[in-house]
């Protein structure tokens, strides 16, 4: 057995070098997703300037001589950096290069307002990075962290003594902070998890060999799981940082059933071998079926349209399988050398007393549950998808602060693009430009739109007609005209860029639908692409993910009801299991809605994964209770007296373990953690308070 484990560990470690540790927010999109393909096509076709912005804020006016002189010195420092390939933005107006080599004599430059705020308090510099040092780092994320940290430190070192604030924004800055959040989470998760395990072992599991075996199994499982991620080249993201917490927490909680069964037999005076045989015998079926249901629950995450969530589900499913096999092999091997004497077991007697007190009032309990569940259904029906990936960071995060400044001084960072092309794939002509003007006027009338940019801005600023512009365009390249941000190199496509107000996912989709209706009526003479934007892609991803998770949850509920009906040979038990595991989720999401919560990437994942976890306690309870024919009030309480303390321990362990996610600086993990803890606690409450009542009313024969 240990030779096989060692070989698998060596194979896993050998694959660690294949791990893709580059952190990119775009990893949440499937490479073949049509919107993502269109987004990348747009990025290739047009010159984009939103990768890295440096915003400088001052109390004076950047158009004054002294601030401009300070800016020139700073620009020389940036140009001296080997990591900066070029600088564009307001510096081009200060240096006088904004109109250089332009064939069009602009009256007022159409992009000045995009790089200098009204009143002159803020300016933007667009930094193009030189990638020649990438090969010096293990991955691109480390290179980006090094470069942006240097730029950030140099900016602050130069400007802070002068009373100027500097902020980094753009896709590079987003990925930089995204990676920092991941590092922050991992640095907190590991010690917090070890602390919780130590606490639970100190309070409840005081056998060194058992603690050693449990810890070893979790370590082996983690290494094997990382090996799977490496060899399969799975897409990892910030949300994947929570996977080790789930693996260790579940592994520790599930295996504790064997320990407490063994401890109970030791207290009865049985030998170590007899105690181990007995605990394996009574726990083997519940452990098997609970592992199957957990694997099934997490496997449903693979129906998500997002690759990191698919990886999340696959990795936890694999880990649960590994932990189950190790629990019945490695754990039992080491436990065989334990030497223990009788001692006081779990002290959860209060739980039994509460359950007995509750069972004496079955009608009141059932009526209360029905009424609260009806109100919960009403509350859940009001839940809305309100996801916004730009709000995933804490308000004090540098990217969140820079985004606020971009909105305060400029048009914000919520961009959306439409590609307008000739219907016959020819060079843009008068009809296409006329449509762009018409489209722009419609967009500017919409309350969601802050600003619209397009090729017509340059034509108006130059004071020329459409025919004259067509002649200039025919005799010069797009690069010579400096219009690569608005025109494709073949001159057949033009980009219309919208700056939108901060919008939620559903508001973005609603705006998209409104524009689509207008385009259907007015774009017959030209070709207009669907809207292209990372925020809009994320909005559709959130909707698709939520729908898939809801469907997965429904399938899991049905599968659970069928499984319990077959195991207990009665559809009544299937109905009971369905109620015990559906109602906790219903109540938690109702509370979430009442407190202003909404459906997001993290909360939708809870639907997909938690049913597989909370059903385990129900399985342990139902499978360890006698069959209905042999069940009496006395035998029911005798069985519950053995199982409920262990269920309480596993609930406490899982709740404490999952609460670690509340330390995360990434909103989806914090939301997932909070809701998971609540669901586990509510599920425990239903198992303790509602299951005895259901047995009392429906199962135990009248005496």
Number of C-alpha atoms within 10 A of each C-alpha: 8 9 8 9 14 12 11 16 18 14 16 20 17 13 18 16 13 15 18 15 17 18 22 19 17 15 15 20 19 17 14 9 14 11 21 19 15 18 18 13 12 20 13 11 20 19 16 12 16 15 15 20 26 21 21 21 22 17 11 15 19 24 13 10 10 12 15 16 13 14 18 15 11 16 14 10 13 19 13 11 14 13 20 16 15 12 17 17 21 23 21 16 15 15 10 10 12 18 14 11 10 14 14 18 14 16 11 12 15 18 15 15 15 16 23 25 20 13 11 18 17 26 27 26 21 22 23 17 19 14 15 10 13 15 10 10 12 12 14 18 21 17 19 22 18 15 22 18 13 14 19 15 13 14 21 17 11 16 19 11 9 12 13 18 16 21 22 28 26 20 17 21 22 22 20 26 20 23 23 17 20 20 14 15 23 18 11 14 22 13 12 19 21 14 13 16 22 13 13 17 16 13 10 15 20 12 16 14 17 22 23 14 19 26 18 15 24 24 16 19 26 22 19 23 24 21 25 22 23 22 16 13 14 20 23 24 25 23 21 18 20 23 18 23 24 20 23 25 22 25 24 25 20 25 22 23 24 25 23 21 22 24 25 20 19 21 16 11 12 17 16 20 15 13 23 22 15 18 19 19 13 16 17 16 15 22 23 16 19 24 23 17 24 24 23 21 27 29 23 25 30 21 19 24 21 24 21 23 25 21 24 27 27 21 26 25 25 18 29 25 17 19 29 21 15 24 24 15 15 18 24 20 14 15 23 14 12 15 12 13 12 13 10 9 13 17 11 15 11 10 17 18 12 12 21 16 12 17 22 13 11 18 12 12 15 15 11 12 15 13 10 15 17 14 14 21 15 12 18 20 12 12 17 14 20 18 26 20 18 16 15 17 21 16 11 9 14 17 24 20 16 23 21 15 20 22 15 12 22 21 21 19 21 20 22 20 21 18 22 23 25 20 17 11 13 12 18 23 17 14 13 22 22 13 17 21 16 12 18 19 12 12 18 14 10 13 10 17 19 20 17 20 18 22 19 18 15 22 18 15 16 18 14 14 11 17 11 11 17 15 10 14 18 13 8 11 15 18 14 12 15 17 18 19 21 25 26 21 17 13 20 18 23 28 24 24 22 24 19 21 18 19 18 19 25 19 17 23 17 12 18 15 12 12 17 16 10 13 15 10 8 13 17 11 13 19 17 21 14 16 21 23 21 19 21 25 22 23 26 17 22 27 22 16 23 24 14 22 24 17 16 24 24 16 14 22 22 14 16 22 20 19 19 24 18 13 15 16 14 13 16 15 23 23 16 21 24 21 16 23 29 18 21 24 24 19 23 22 26 23 17 20 19 15 9 8 17 19 20 24 28 22 25 25 29 23 27 30 26 22 27 25 24 28 26 23 26 26 23 22 21 24 18 18 18 15 15 16 9 11 16 19 13 8 13 20 18 12 15 20 16 17 20 23 21 25 25 20 20 23 22 18 22 26 20 18 27 26 22 25 28 18 15 26 19 22 20 23 26 23 22 25 25 20 23 27 24 21 26 27 20 22 28 24 18 20 26 25 21 23 21 23 23 17 20 18 15 14 17 17 14 8 5
